[in-house]
Amino acid sequence: MAVRFVAMETAQVRALQGGAPDANGMPPERHRATGAGNPCRHCLDLIPEGAGMLILAHRPFPSLHPYAECGPIFLCAAPCTRGGGASLPALLTSPDYILRGYGADDRIIYGSGAVLPTHALIAEAEARFANPAIRYLHIRSARNNCFQCRVERA
């Protein structure tokens, strides 16, 4: 079963780049990227060193509920092209990540989460989608639990 990596929606990102409030109701902070370690959740690439970037709170769920985690993310400050597709996104530069499944109700499917080596994410995502209860997956930082991107069935 093929999978696809899904970035944040462009309309939402453009609003944030224009100063719209984040998930905490605050305007995004404006900073300069330091090089490695500043992954944009829209282009799914690393923000180049010295380029403008936004730091903001993001909740990648359609509504509030106990499982709707909110955390910090980075975005390019300038408009960028939405990333995604079948290939492992360039922003995934760490040796490992959390892969976790969610159901149609946007709640965690228990037993679907694990810390996995980056090179195994595609195969492990395909394996998790064998469970029909899993609607989508999140890739999150294994160190800080920050949301990286969503994974769906292709």
Contact map, one row per residue, 1 for C-alpha under 8 A:
1110000000000000000000000000000000000000000000000000000000000000000000000000000000000000000000000000000000000000000000000000010010000000000000000000000011
1111000000000000000000000000000000000000000000000000000000000000000000000000000000000100000000000000000000000000000000000000010000000000000000000000000011
1111100000000000000000000000000000000000000000000000000000000000000000000000000000000100000000000000000000000000000000000100110000000000000000000000001111
0111110000000000000000000000000000000000000000000000000000000000000000000000000000011110000000000000000000000000000000000000000000000000000000000000001111
0011111000000000000000000000000000000000000000000000000000000000000000000000000000011111100000000000000000000000000000000000000000000000000000000000111100
0001111100000000000000000000000000000000000000000000000000000000000000000000000000111000000000000000000000000000000000000000000000000000000000000000111100
0000111110000000000000000000000000000000111100000000000000000000000000000000000001110000000000000000000000000000000000000000000000000000000000000000110000
0000011111011000000000000000000000000000110000000000000000000000000000000000000001000000000000000000000000000000000000000000000000000000000000000000100000
0000001111111000000000000000000000000000010000000000000000000000000000000000000001000000000000000000000000000000000000000000000000000000000000000000000000
0000000111111100000000000000000000000000010000000000000000000000000000000000000001000000000000000000000000000000000000000000000000000000000000000000000000
0000000011111110000000000000000000000000000000000000000000000000000000000000000000000000000000000000000000000000000000000000000000000000000000000000000000
0000000111111111000000000000000000000000000000000000000000000000000000000000000000000000000000000000000000000000000000000000000000000000000000000000000000
0000000111111111100000000000000000000000010000000000000000000000000000000010000000000000000000000000000000000000000000000000000000000000000000000000000000
0000000001111111110000000000000000000000000000000000000000000000000000000000001000000000000000000000000000000000000000000000000000000000000000000000000000
0000000000111111111100000000000000000000000000000000000000000000000000000000000000000000000000000000000000000000000000000000000000000000000000000000000000
0000000000011111111111000011000000000000000000000000000000000000000000000000000000000000000000000000000000000000000000000000000000000000000000000000000000
0000000000001111111100000001000000000000000000000000010000000000000000000001111000000000000000000000000000000000000000000000000000000000000000000000000000
0000000000000111111100000000000000000000000000000000000000000000000000000000000000000000000000000000000000000000000000000000000000000000000000000000000000
0000000000000011111110000011000000000000000000000000000000000000000000000000000000000000000000000000000000000000000000000000000000000000000000000000000000
0000000000000011111111000011000000000000000000000000000000000000000000000000000000000000000000000000000000000000000000000000000000000000000000000000000000
0000000000000001001111111111000000000000000000000000000000000000000000000000000000000000000000000000000000000000000000000000000000000000000000000000000000
0000000000000001000111111111000000000000000000000000000111000000000000000000000000000000000000000000000000000000000000000000000000000000000000000000000000
0000000000000000000011111100000000000000000000000000000111100000000001000000000000000000000000000000000000000000000000000000000000000000000000000000000000
0000000000000000000011111100000000000000000000000000000011000000000000000000000000000000000000000000000000000000000000000000000000000000000000000000000000
0000000000000000000011111110000000000000000000000000000000000000000000000000000000000000000000000000000000000000000000000000000000000000000000000000000000
0000000000000000000011111111000000000000000000000000000100000000000000000000000000000000000000000000000000000000000000000000000000000000000000000000000000
0000000000000001001111001111100000000000000000000000000100000000000000000000000000000000000000000000000000000000000000000000000000000000000000000000000000
0000000000000001101111000111110000000000000000000000011110000000000000000000000000000000000000000000000000000000000000000000000000000000000000000000000000
0000000000000000000000000011111000000000000000000000011100000000000000000000000000000000000000000000000000000000000000000000000000000000000000000000000000
0000000000000000000000000001111100000000000000000001111000000000000000000000100000000000000000000000000000000000000000000000000000000000000000000000000000
0000000000000000000000000000111110000000000000000001111000000000000000000000000000000000000000000000000000000000000000000000000000000000000000000000000000
0000000000000000000000000000011111000000000000001111100000000000000000000000000000000000000000000000000000000000000000000000000000000000000000000000000000
0000000000000000000000000000001111100100000000111111100000000000000000000000000000000000000000000000000000000000000000000000000000000000000000000000000000
0000000000000000000000000000000111111100000000011100000000000000000000000000000000000000000000000000000000000000000000000000000000000000000000000000000000
0000000000000000000000000000000011111100000001111100000000000000000000000000000000000000000000000000000000000000000000000000000000000000000000000000000000
0000000000000000000000000000000001111100000001001000000000000000000000000000000000000000000000000000000000000000000000000000000000000000000000000000000000
0000000000000000000000000000000001111110000001000000000000000000000000000000000000000000000000000000000000000000000000000000000000000000000000000000000000
0000000000000000000000000000000011111111000001100000000000000000000000000100000000000000000000000000000000000000000000000000000000000000000000000000000000
0000000000000000000000000000000000001111100111100000000000000000000000000110000000000000001000000000000000000000000000000000000000000000000000000001000000
0000000000000000000000000000000000000111111111100000000000000000000000001111000000000000001000000000000000000000000000000000000000000000000000000000000000
0000001100000000000000000000000000000011111110000000000000000000000000001110000000000000000000000000000000000000000000000000000000000000000000000001100000
0000001111001000000000000000000000000001111100000000000000000000000000000011000111100000000000000000000000000000000000000000000000000000000000000000000000
0000001000000000000000000000000000000001111110000000000000000000000000000000000111110000000000000000000000000000000000000000000000000000000000000000000000
0000001000000000000000000000000000000011111111000000000000000000000000000000000001110000111000000000000000000000000000000000000000000000000000000000100000
0000000000000000000000000000000000000011101111100000000000000000000000000000000000100000111000000000000000000000000000000000000000000000000000000000000000
0000000000000000000000000000000000111111000111110000000000000000000000000000000000000000011000000000000000000000000000000000000000000000000000000000000000
0000000000000000000000000000000010100111000011111010100000000000000000000011000000000000000000000000000000000000000000000000000000000000000000000000000000
0000000000000000000000000000000011100000000001111110000000000000000000000000000000000000000000000000000000000000000000000000000000000000000000000000000000
0000000000000000000000000000000111110000000000111110000000000000000000000000000000000000000000000000000000000000000000000000000000000000000000000000000000
0000000000000000000000000000000111100000000000011111000000000000000000000000000000000000000000000000000000000000000000000000000000000000000000000000000000
0000000000000000000000000000000110000000000000111111100000000000000000000001100000000000000000000000000000000000000000000000000000000000000000000000000000
0000000000000000000000000000011110000000000000000111110000000000000000000001110000000000000000000000000000000000000000000000000000000000000000000000000000
0000000000000000000000000000011110000000000000100011111000000000000000000111110000000000000000000000000000000000000000000000000000000000000000000000000000
0000000000000000100000000001111000000000000000000001111100000000000000000111100000000000000000000000000000000000000000000000000000000000000000000000000000
0000000000000000000000000001111000000000000000000000111110000000000000011110000000000000000000000000000000000000000000000000000000000000000000000000000000
0000000000000000000001100111100000000000000000000000011111000000000000011100000000000000000000000000000000000000000000000000000000000000000000000000000000
0000000000000000000001110001000000000000000000000000001111100000000001111000000000000000000000000000000000000000000000000000000000000000000000000000000000
0000000000000000000001110000000000000000000000000000000111110000000001111000000000000000000000000000000000000000000000000000000000000000000000000000000000
0000000000000000000000100000000000000000000000000000000011111000000111100000000000000000000000000000000000000000000000000000000000000000000000000000000000
0000000000000000000000000000000000000000000000000000000001111100000111000000000000000000000000000000000000000000000000000000000000000000000000000010000000
0000000000000000000000000000000000000000000000000000000000111111000110000000000000000000000000000000000001000000000000000000000000000000000000000000000000
0000000000000000000000000000000000000000000000000000000000011111000000000000000000000000000000000000000000000000000000000000000000000000000000000000000000
0000000000000000000000000000000000000000000000000000000000001111100100000000000000000000000000000000000000000000000000000000000000000000000000000000000000
0000000000000000000000000000000000000000000000000000000000001111110100000000000000000000000000000000000000000000000000000000000000000000000000000000000000
0000000000000000000000000000000000000000000000000000000000000011111100000000000000000000000000000000000000000000000000000000000000000000000000000000000000
0000000000000000000000000000000000000000000000000000000000000001111110000000000000000000000000000000000000000000000000000000000000000000000000000000000000
0000000000000000000000000000000000000000000000000000000000000000111110000000000000000000000000000000000001110000000000000000000000000000000000000000000000
0000000000000000000000000000000000000000000000000000000000111011111111000000000000000000000000000000000001100000000000000000000000000000000000000000000000
0000000000000000000000000000000000000000000000000000000000111000011111100000000000000000000000000000000000000000000000000000000000000000000000000000000000
0000000000000000000000100000000000000000000000000000000011110000000111110000000000000000000000000000000000000000000000000000000000000000000000000000000000
0000000000000000000000000000000000000000000000000000000011100000000011111000000000000000000000000000000000000000000000000000000000000000000000000110000000
0000000000000000000000000000000000000000000000000000001111000000000001111100000000000000000000000000000000000000000000000000000000000000000000000110000000
0000000000000000000000000000000000000001100000000000001111000000000000111110000000000000000000000000000000000000000000000000000000000000000000000111000000
0000000000000000000000000000000000000111100000000000111100000000000000011111000000000000000000000000000000000000000000000000000000000000000000000000000000
0000000000001000000000000000000000000011110000100000111000000000000000001111100000000000000000000000000000000000000000000000000000000000000000000000000000
0000000000000000100000000000000000000001010000100011110000000000000000000111111100000000000000000000000000000000000000000000000000000000000000000000000000
0000000000000000100000000000010000000000000000000011110000000000000000000011111000000000000000000000000000000000000000000000000000000000000000000000000000
0000000000000000100000000000000000000000000000000001100000000000000000000001111100000000000000000000000000000000000000000000000000000000000000000000000000
0000000000000100100000000000000000000000000000000000000000000000000000000001111110000000000000000000000000000000000000000000000000000000000000000000000000
0000000000000000000000000000000000000000011000000000000000000000000000000001011111000000000000000000000000000000000000000000000000000000000000000000000000
0000000000000000000000000000000000000000011000000000000000000000000000000000001111100000000000000000000000000000000000000000000000000000000000000000000000
0000001111000000000000000000000000000000011100000000000000000000000000000000000111110000000000000000000000000000000000000000000000000000000000000000000000
0000011000000000000000000000000000000000011110000000000000000000000000000000000011111000100000000000000000000000000000000000000000000000000000000000000000
0001111000000000000000000000000000000000001100000000000000000000000000000000000001111110100000000000000000000000000000000000000000000000000000000000000000
0001110000000000000000000000000000000000000000000000000000000000000000000000000000111110000000000000000000000000000000000000000000000000000000000000000000
0111100000000000000000000000000000000000000000000000000000000000000000000000000000011111000000000000000000000000000000000000000000000000000000000000000001
0001100000000000000000000000000000000000000000000000000000000000000000000000000000011111100000000000000000000000000000000000000000000000000000000000000000
0000100000000000000000000000000000000000000000000000000000000000000000000000000000000111110100000000000000000000000000000100000000000000000000000000000000
0000100000000000000000000000000000000000000110000000000000000000000000000000000000110011111100000000000000000000000000000000000000000000000000000000000000
0000000000000000000000000000000000000000000111000000000000000000000000000000000000000001111110000000000000000000000000000000000000000000000000000000000000
0000000000000000000000000000000000000011000111000000000000000000000000000000000000000000111110000000000000000000000000000000000000000000000000000000000000
0000000000000000000000000000000000000000000000000000000000000000000000000000000000000001111111000000000000000000000001000000000000000000000000000001000000
0000000000000000000000000000000000000000000000000000000000000000000000000000000000000000011111100000000000000000000001000000000000000000000000000000000000
0000000000000000000000000000000000000000000000000000000000000000000000000000000000000000000111111000000000000000000001000000000000000000000000000000000000
0000000000000000000000000000000000000000000000000000000000000000000000000000000000000000000011111000000000000000000011000000000000000000000000000000000000
0000000000000000000000000000000000000000000000000000000000000000000000000000000000000000000001111100000000000000001111000000000000000000000011000000000000
0000000000000000000000000000000000000000000000000000000000000000000000000000000000000000000001111110000000000000001111000000000000000000001111000000000000
0000000000000000000000000000000000000000000000000000000000000000000000000000000000000000000000011111000000000000111100000000000000000000011111001000000000
0000000000000000000000000000000000000000000000000000000000000000000000000000000000000000000000001111100000000001111100001000100000000000111100000000000000
0000000000000000000000000000000000000000000000000000000000000000000000000000000000000000000000000111110000011001110000000000000000000000111000000000000000
0000000000000000000000000000000000000000000000000000000000000000000000000000000000000000000000000011111000011101100000000000000100000111110000000000000000
0000000000000000000000000000000000000000000000000000000000000000000000000000000000000000000000000001111111111000000000000000000000001111110000000000000000
0000000000000000000000000000000000000000000000000000000000000000000000000000000000000000000000000000111111111000000000000000000000001111000000000000000000
0000000000000000000000000000000000000000000000000000000000000000000000000000000000000000000000000000011111100000000000000000000000001110000000000000000000
0000000000000000000000000000000000000000000000000000000000000000000000000000000000000000000000000000011111100000000000000000000000000000000000000000000000
0000000000000000000000000000000000000000000000000000000000001000001100000000000000000000000000000000011111110000000000000000000000000000000000000000000000
0000000000000000000000000000000000000000000000000000000000000000001100000000000000000000000000000000011111111000000000000000000000000000000000000000000000
0000000000000000000000000000000000000000000000000000000000000000001000000000000000000000000000000001111001111101000000000000000000000000000000000000000000
0000000000000000000000000000000000000000000000000000000000000000000000000000000000000000000000000001111000111111000000000000000000001100000000000000000000
0000000000000000000000000000000000000000000000000000000000000000000000000000000000000000000000000000100000011111100000000000000000000000000000000000000000
0000000000000000000000000000000000000000000000000000000000000000000000000000000000000000000000000000000000001111100000000000000000000000000000000000000000
0000000000000000000000000000000000000000000000000000000000000000000000000000000000000000000000000011100000011111110000000000000100000000000000000000000000
0000000000000000000000000000000000000000000000000000000000000000000000000000000000000000000000000111100000000111111000000000000000000000000000000000000000
0000000000000000000000000000000000000000000000000000000000000000000000000000000000000000000000000111000000000001111100000000000000000000000000000000000000
0000000000000000000000000000000000000000000000000000000000000000000000000000000000000000000000011110000000000000111110000000000000000000000001000000000000
0000000000000000000000000000000000000000000000000000000000000000000000000000000000000000000000011110000000000000011111011000000000000000000000000000000000
0000000000000000000000000000000000000000000000000000000000000000000000000000000000000000000000111000000000000000001111111000000000000000000000000000000000
0000000000000000000000000000000000000000000000000000000000000000000000000000000000000000000111111000000000000000000111111000000000000000000000000000000000
0000000000000000000000000000000000000000000000000000000000000000000000000000000000000000000000000000000000000000000011111100000000000000000000000000000000
0000000000000000000000000000000000000000000000000000000000000000000000000000000000000000000000000000000000000000000111111111000000000000000000000000000000
0000000000000000000000000000000000000000000000000000000000000000000000000000000000000000000000000010000000000000000111111111100000000000000000000000000000
0010000000000000000000000000000000000000000000000000000000000000000000000000000000000001000000000000000000000000000000111111110000000000000000000000000000
0000000000000000000000000000000000000000000000000000000000000000000000000000000000000000000000000000000000000000000000011111111000000000000000000000000000
0000000000000000000000000000000000000000000000000000000000000000000000000000000000000000000000000000000000000000000000011111111100000000000000000000000000
0010000000000000000000000000000000000000000000000000000000000000000000000000000000000000000000000010000000000000000000001111111110000000100000000000001000
1110000000000000000000000000000000000000000000000000000000000000000000000000000000000000000000000000000000000000000000000111111111000000000000000000000010
0000000000000000000000000000000000000000000000000000000000000000000000000000000000000000000000000000000000000000000000000011111111100000000000000000000000
0000000000000000000000000000000000000000000000000000000000000000000000000000000000000000000000000000100000000001000000000001111111100100000000000000000000
1000000000000000000000000000000000000000000000000000000000000000000000000000000000000000000000000000000000000000000000000000111111110111000000000000000010
0000000000000000000000000000000000000000000000000000000000000000000000000000000000000000000000000000000000000000000000000000011111110000000000000000000000
0000000000000000000000000000000000000000000000000000000000000000000000000000000000000000000000000000000000000000000000000000001111111100000000000000000000
0000000000000000000000000000000000000000000000000000000000000000000000000000000000000000000000000000000000000000000000000000000011111110000000000000000000
0000000000000000000000000000000000000000000000000000000000000000000000000000000000000000000000000000011100001000000000000000000000111110000000000000000000
0000000000000000000000000000000000000000000000000000000000000000000000000000000000000000000000000000111100001000000000000000000110111111100000000000000000
0000000000000000000000000000000000000000000000000000000000000000000000000000000000000000000000000000111100000000000000000000000010011111100000000000000100
0000000000000000000000000000000000000000000000000000000000000000000000000000000000000000000000000000111000000000000000000000000010000111110000000000011110
0000000000000000000000000000000000000000000000000000000000000000000000000000000000000000000000000011110000000000000000000000100000000111111000000000011100
0000000000000000000000000000000000000000000000000000000000000000000000000000000000000000000000000111110000000000000000000000000000000001111100000011111000
0000000000000000000000000000000000000000000000000000000000000000000000000000000000000000000000001111000000000000000000000000000000000000111110000011111000
0000000000000000000000000000000000000000000000000000000000000000000000000000000000000000000000001110000000000000000000000000000000000000011111001111100000
0000000000000000000000000000000000000000000000000000000000000000000000000000000000000000000000011100000000000000000000000000000000000000001111111111000000
0000000000000000000000000000000000000000000000000000000000000000000000000000000000000000000000011100000000000000001000000000000000000000000111111000000000
0000000000000000000000000000000000000000000000000000000000000000000000000000000000000000000000000000000000000000000000000000000000000000000011111000000000
0000000000000000000000000000000000000000000000000000000000000000000000000000000000000000000000000000000000000000000000000000000000000000000011111100000000
0000000000000000000000000000000000000000000000000000000000000000000000000000000000000000000000000100000000000000000000000000000000000000000111111110000000
0000000000000000000000000000000000000000000000000000000000000000000000111000000000000000000000000000000000000000000000000000000000000000000110011111000000
0000000000000000000000000000000000000000000000000000000000010000000000111000000000000000000000000000000000000000000000000000000000000000011110001111100000
0000000000000000000000000000000000000010100000000000000000000000000000001000000000000000000100000000000000000000000000000000000000000000011110000111110000
0000111100000000000000000000000000000000100100000000000000000000000000000000000000000000000000000000000000000000000000000000000000000000011100000011111000
0000111000000000000000000000000000000000000000000000000000000000000000000000000000000000000000000000000000000000000000000000000000000001111000000001111100
0011110000000000000000000000000000000000000000000000000000000000000000000000000000000000000000000000000000000000000000000000100000000001111000000000111110
0011110000000000000000000000000000000000000000000000000000000000000000000000000000000000000000000000000000000000000000000000000000000011100000000000011111
1111000000000000000000000000000000000000000000000000000000000000000000000000000000000000000000000000000000000000000000000000010010000001000000000000001111
1111000000000000000000000000000000000000000000000000000000000000000000000000000000000100000000000000000000000000000000000000000000000000000000000000000111
